[in-house]
């Protein structure tokens, strides 16, 4: 398995690039796909004029493996008659995007756009907006402990898991405090 670590700087640059791309559209609210889209949604809120952020929790992963069933476990109270920007951090297979689109159709949401900064070459459907196609396993800078625990299961050794975290750009002092 190959890994690609997104740095904080890259995350920030990607948000700026995407915000410029979508700035011509008018949104009333960002609908964040929790947990992955939380950091991204907050940054887009800032860059697009402090839009309110609501979240929709969709569960699809456990460790480094995708679960068989993708399901919505939490929904926002009010979304009707709003133009939404739906934000997730990645579109892996398209399963999450499909379930979200079906959910929004069931609410009769007429105007929404989907955004995921990174997609896979095999994502289907693809979001309306994205920047990069990367098929490696993505590691985000806000996933230190989560990645450590996943690496621990893969590499079966605390020492190797920590070395891999440092190799992929996490701060050595922080890693060895885990």
Residue frames relative to the residue before (quaternion, step in Angstrom):
aa qw qx qy qz dx dy dz
X 1.0000 0.0000 0.0000 0.0000 0.00 0.00 0.00
X 0.2439 -0.7631 0.5834 0.1337 3.57 -0.93 0.93
X 0.2260 -0.7788 0.5773 0.0957 3.54 -1.15 0.75
X 0.1090 -0.7542 0.6444 0.0641 3.54 -1.23 0.66
X 0.1846 -0.7979 0.5687 0.0768 3.59 -0.60 1.16
X 0.2632 -0.7311 0.6142 0.1376 3.53 -0.84 1.08
X 0.2899 -0.7516 0.5643 0.1806 3.61 -0.78 0.98
X 0.6507 -0.4842 0.3943 0.4321 3.57 -1.28 0.25
X 0.6420 0.5307 -0.3214 0.4504 3.58 0.97 -0.85
X 0.6626 0.4952 -0.3017 0.4741 3.58 0.93 -0.87
X 0.6210 0.5409 -0.3335 0.4589 3.58 1.00 -0.83
X 0.6614 0.5059 -0.2922 0.4704 3.56 0.92 -0.95
X 0.6666 0.4964 -0.2989 0.4689 3.61 0.89 -0.92
X 0.6468 0.5183 -0.3176 0.4606 3.58 0.97 -0.83
X 0.6330 0.5210 -0.3289 0.4687 3.58 1.00 -0.77
X 0.6464 0.5134 -0.3187 0.4659 3.60 0.93 -0.86
X 0.6624 0.5088 -0.3104 0.4538 3.60 0.88 -0.93
X 0.6952 0.4640 -0.2792 0.4726 3.57 0.87 -0.92
X 0.6201 0.5407 -0.3463 0.4507 3.61 1.01 -0.75
X 0.6327 0.5197 -0.3255 0.4729 3.60 1.02 -0.79
X 0.6562 0.5390 -0.2920 0.4399 3.55 1.02 -0.89
X 0.7898 0.3270 -0.1528 0.4959 3.60 0.96 -0.85
X 0.4003 0.7641 -0.4402 0.2494 3.58 1.28 -0.10
X 0.6353 0.5512 -0.3329 0.4264 3.61 1.12 -0.58
X 0.6253 0.5145 -0.3393 0.4787 3.60 1.26 -0.31
X 0.3206 -0.7306 0.5694 0.1980 3.56 -1.16 0.58
X 0.0443 -0.7905 0.6106 -0.0161 3.54 -0.81 1.08
X 0.3649 -0.7102 0.5578 0.2268 3.55 -1.17 0.64
X 0.8074 0.0217 0.0685 0.5857 3.54 1.10 -0.74
X 0.3172 -0.6784 0.6211 0.2313 3.50 -1.32 0.47
X 0.1691 -0.7450 0.6379 0.0972 3.52 -0.95 0.95
X 0.1882 -0.8160 0.5444 0.0480 3.51 -0.32 1.34
X 0.2984 -0.7102 0.6051 0.2011 3.55 -1.01 0.82
X 0.2175 -0.8099 0.5382 0.0838 3.53 -0.35 1.31
X 0.6295 -0.1488 -0.7617 -0.0361 1.62 -2.07 1.35
X 0.5768 0.6676 -0.3643 0.2982 3.55 1.02 -0.76
X 0.7463 0.4370 -0.2297 0.4464 3.56 0.92 -0.85
X 0.4121 0.7572 -0.4475 0.2379 3.60 1.24 -0.15
X 0.6946 0.4599 -0.2862 0.4733 3.61 0.73 -1.00
X 0.6596 0.5116 -0.3045 0.4588 3.56 0.91 -0.92
X 0.6577 0.5156 -0.3147 0.4500 3.60 0.89 -0.92
X 0.6357 0.5240 -0.3302 0.4608 3.59 0.97 -0.80
X 0.6718 0.4879 -0.3013 0.4688 3.58 0.93 -0.86
X 0.6561 0.4900 -0.3197 0.4766 3.61 0.96 -0.77
X 0.5802 0.5674 -0.3757 0.4475 3.59 1.05 -0.66
X 0.6689 0.4970 -0.2866 0.4727 3.56 0.89 -0.95
X 0.7346 0.4547 -0.2414 0.4419 3.57 0.76 -1.05
X 0.7341 0.3920 -0.2239 0.5073 3.59 1.17 -0.50
X 0.7171 -0.4900 0.2515 0.4271 3.59 1.14 0.56
X 0.6038 -0.6068 0.3416 0.3880 3.58 1.08 0.75
X 0.1059 0.8092 -0.5611 0.1382 3.54 0.85 1.01
X 0.5039 -0.6175 0.4878 0.3562 3.61 -1.07 0.60
X 0.2331 -0.7664 0.5873 0.1152 3.55 -1.16 0.68
X 0.0627 -0.7448 0.6636 0.0308 3.54 -0.95 0.97
X 0.2262 -0.7972 0.5374 0.1567 3.56 -1.13 0.33
X 0.1962 -0.7181 0.6624 0.0845 3.44 -1.33 0.67
X 0.2149 -0.7961 0.5516 0.1255 3.58 -0.61 1.06
X 0.0257 -0.7741 0.6314 -0.0383 3.51 -0.81 1.13
X 0.1898 -0.7904 0.5766 0.0827 3.57 -0.75 1.07
X 0.1440 0.8101 -0.5579 0.1086 3.56 -0.78 1.04
X 0.7641 0.3393 -0.2003 0.5107 3.61 1.17 -0.22
X 0.0238 -0.7276 0.6842 0.0440 3.47 -1.33 0.50
X 0.7997 -0.0526 -0.0460 0.5963 3.56 -0.42 1.26
X 0.7618 -0.3274 0.2491 0.5005 3.61 -0.84 -0.91
X 0.6264 0.5395 -0.3353 0.4517 3.58 1.25 0.18
X 0.4027 -0.6861 0.5477 0.2590 3.53 -1.01 0.81
X 0.4332 -0.6841 0.5238 0.2644 3.54 -0.99 0.88
X 0.6131 -0.5647 0.4019 0.3791 3.55 -1.22 0.44
X 0.7944 0.2561 -0.1251 0.5364 3.57 0.89 -0.91
X 0.2123 -0.7386 0.6287 0.1190 3.54 -0.94 0.97
X 0.0977 0.8237 -0.5528 0.0802 3.58 -0.73 0.97
X 0.4476 -0.6494 0.5511 0.2724 3.51 -1.26 0.62
X 0.1266 -0.8245 0.5494 0.0479 3.58 -0.76 1.03
X 0.7759 0.1114 -0.0939 0.6138 3.62 1.24 -0.29
X 0.0931 -0.7969 0.5959 0.0340 3.56 -1.04 0.81
X 0.5194 -0.6241 0.4737 0.3411 3.59 -1.16 0.51
X 0.6056 -0.6013 0.3943 0.3410 3.56 -1.19 0.56
X 0.8363 0.0607 0.0249 0.5444 3.60 0.79 -0.96
X 0.0888 0.7965 -0.5938 0.0711 3.55 -0.85 0.99
X 0.4812 0.7135 -0.4272 0.2771 3.60 1.17 -0.40
X 0.8532 0.1603 -0.1554 0.4715 3.50 -1.23 0.76
X 0.5715 0.5564 -0.4045 0.4474 3.59 1.11 0.63
X 0.3704 -0.6673 0.5940 0.2542 3.53 -1.25 0.56
X 0.1481 -0.8466 0.5110 0.0114 3.54 -0.52 1.23
X 0.1806 -0.6878 0.6857 0.1555 3.48 -1.34 0.57
X 0.1787 -0.7929 0.5789 0.0652 3.57 -0.46 1.24
X 0.0700 -0.8401 0.5370 -0.0314 3.59 -0.52 1.23
X 0.0637 0.7419 -0.6659 0.0458 3.53 -0.96 0.98
X 0.5631 -0.6388 0.4013 0.3373 3.59 -1.13 0.46
X 0.7989 0.0180 0.0176 0.6009 3.57 1.19 -0.53
X 0.2087 -0.7143 0.6456 0.1716 3.54 -1.24 0.50
X 0.2125 -0.8185 0.5261 0.0902 3.55 -0.20 1.32
X 0.8405 0.0492 0.0264 0.5389 3.55 0.46 -1.21
X 0.5217 -0.6038 0.4295 0.4229 3.55 1.17 -0.61
X 0.4792 0.6920 -0.4329 0.3226 3.61 1.24 -0.27
X 0.6546 0.4983 -0.3140 0.4738 3.59 0.94 -0.88
X 0.6543 0.5189 -0.3098 0.4547 3.57 0.90 -0.91
X 0.6352 0.5292 -0.3285 0.4566 3.60 0.98 -0.80
X 0.6922 0.4757 -0.2924 0.4572 3.58 0.82 -0.96
X 0.6333 0.5230 -0.3259 0.4682 3.59 1.08 -0.72
X 0.6494 0.5099 -0.3200 0.4646 3.60 0.91 -0.87
X 0.6475 0.5057 -0.3183 0.4730 3.60 0.97 -0.81
X 0.6376 0.5234 -0.3198 0.4661 3.58 0.99 -0.84
X 0.6869 0.4765 -0.2906 0.4655 3.61 0.84 -0.94
X 0.6168 0.5242 -0.3444 0.4756 3.61 1.07 -0.67
X 0.6431 0.5310 -0.3267 0.4447 3.60 1.00 -0.78
X 0.6827 0.4466 -0.2720 0.5104 3.59 1.22 -0.48
X 0.4035 -0.7248 0.4472 0.3344 3.56 1.35 -0.08
X 0.2541 0.7342 -0.5730 0.2608 3.57 0.99 0.86
X 0.2376 -0.8216 0.5062 0.1106 3.56 -0.54 1.14
X 0.7928 0.2361 -0.1156 0.5498 3.58 0.97 -0.77
X 0.3331 0.6968 -0.5937 0.2258 3.52 -0.63 1.16
X 0.1644 -0.7417 0.6425 0.0995 3.49 -1.27 0.60
X 0.2870 -0.7566 0.5646 0.1627 3.55 -1.11 0.70
X 0.0618 -0.7959 0.6021 -0.0169 3.54 -1.08 0.82
X 0.1194 0.7260 -0.6728 0.0775 3.53 -1.07 0.88
X 0.4506 -0.7240 0.4421 0.2781 3.63 -0.52 1.08
X 0.7865 0.1848 -0.0815 0.5836 3.57 1.08 -0.78
X 0.0371 -0.7684 0.6385 0.0250 3.53 -1.07 0.82
X 0.4592 -0.6239 0.5458 0.3193 3.53 -1.36 0.15
X 0.6208 -0.5525 0.3937 0.3931 3.59 -1.15 0.51
X 0.7350 0.4100 -0.2124 0.4965 3.58 1.15 -0.62
X 0.3570 0.7358 -0.5026 0.2802 3.63 1.21 0.22
X 0.1466 0.7779 -0.5983 0.1238 3.55 -0.89 0.96
X 0.4663 -0.3051 -0.8022 0.2144 1.54 -1.04 2.26
X 0.4689 -0.6270 0.5346 0.3180 3.53 -1.34 0.19
X 0.5376 -0.6115 0.4545 0.3612 3.60 -1.12 0.55
X 0.6543 -0.5090 0.3825 0.4080 3.57 -1.26 0.32
X 0.7965 0.1261 -0.0432 0.5898 3.57 1.06 -0.81
X 0.1881 0.7383 -0.6348 0.1284 3.54 -1.07 0.88
X 0.3866 -0.7321 0.5181 0.2148 3.56 -1.29 0.34
X 0.8416 0.1388 0.0109 0.5218 3.53 0.76 -1.09
X 0.2184 -0.7157 0.6448 0.1560 3.51 -1.26 0.59
X 0.1218 0.7831 -0.5913 0.1494 3.56 -0.50 1.25
X 0.2256 -0.8051 0.5376 0.1087 3.57 -0.69 1.07
X 0.4991 0.6242 -0.4412 0.4082 3.62 1.25 -0.07
X 0.5776 -0.5383 0.4606 0.4056 3.58 -1.29 0.29
X 0.2974 -0.7796 0.5309 0.1479 3.59 -0.70 1.10
X 0.1228 -0.7553 0.6414 0.0551 3.52 -1.02 0.94
X 0.2115 -0.7907 0.5654 0.1020 3.58 -0.72 1.07
X 0.5996 -0.6156 0.3735 0.3491 3.59 -1.07 0.67
X 0.6755 0.4785 -0.2907 0.4797 3.60 1.21 -0.35
X 0.6343 0.5405 -0.3182 0.4520 3.61 1.27 0.26
X 0.1277 0.8418 -0.5183 0.0806 3.61 1.00 0.69
X 0.7540 0.3840 -0.2383 0.4767 3.59 0.56 -1.09
X 0.6165 0.5520 -0.3379 0.4483 3.57 1.00 -0.79
X 0.6766 0.4731 -0.2864 0.4861 3.58 0.95 -0.89
X 0.6104 0.5514 -0.3484 0.4495 3.59 1.02 -0.77
X 0.6850 0.4831 -0.2900 0.4618 3.59 0.84 -0.96
X 0.6417 0.5046 -0.3214 0.4799 3.59 1.04 -0.73
X 0.6517 0.5046 -0.3092 0.4744 3.60 0.97 -0.87
X 0.6029 0.5657 -0.3496 0.4407 3.58 1.04 -0.76
X 0.6703 0.4820 -0.2964 0.4801 3.60 0.98 -0.82
X 0.6799 0.4911 -0.2879 0.4623 3.58 1.01 -0.81
X 0.8037 0.3264 -0.1415 0.4770 3.59 0.77 -1.08
X 0.3479 -0.8059 0.4291 0.2133 3.61 1.36 -0.09
X 0.7251 0.3498 -0.2272 0.5480 3.59 1.22 0.32
X 0.4882 -0.6662 0.4807 0.2944 3.58 -0.87 0.98
X 0.6528 0.5346 -0.3062 0.4408 3.55 0.94 -0.93
X 0.6856 0.4678 -0.2839 0.4801 3.60 0.86 -0.94
X 0.6280 0.5342 -0.3378 0.4540 3.60 0.96 -0.83
X 0.6795 0.4819 -0.2891 0.4716 3.60 0.92 -0.88
X 0.6274 0.5275 -0.3347 0.4648 3.59 1.00 -0.77
X 0.6487 0.5144 -0.3126 0.4656 3.58 1.01 -0.81
X 0.6226 0.5358 -0.3417 0.4566 3.60 1.01 -0.75
X 0.6603 0.4873 -0.2998 0.4865 3.57 0.96 -0.88
X 0.6169 0.5564 -0.3363 0.4434 3.58 0.99 -0.86
X 0.7566 0.3767 -0.2034 0.4943 3.58 0.98 -0.82
X 0.7377 -0.5228 0.2138 0.3697 3.54 1.13 0.64
X 0.4869 0.6294 -0.4724 0.3791 3.60 1.16 0.17
X 0.5939 -0.5910 0.4226 0.3457 3.56 -1.12 0.73
X 0.5051 -0.6978 0.4300 0.2703 3.56 -0.73 1.17
X 0.6468 0.5225 -0.3295 0.4474 3.61 0.95 -0.84
X 0.6684 0.4918 -0.3032 0.4685 3.57 0.95 -0.83
X 0.6362 0.5479 -0.3206 0.4385 3.55 0.95 -0.93
X 0.7494 0.4115 -0.2413 0.4593 3.59 0.79 -0.93
X 0.5647 0.5450 -0.4026 0.4712 3.58 1.29 0.19
X 0.5046 0.6627 -0.4200 0.3602 3.60 1.24 -0.24
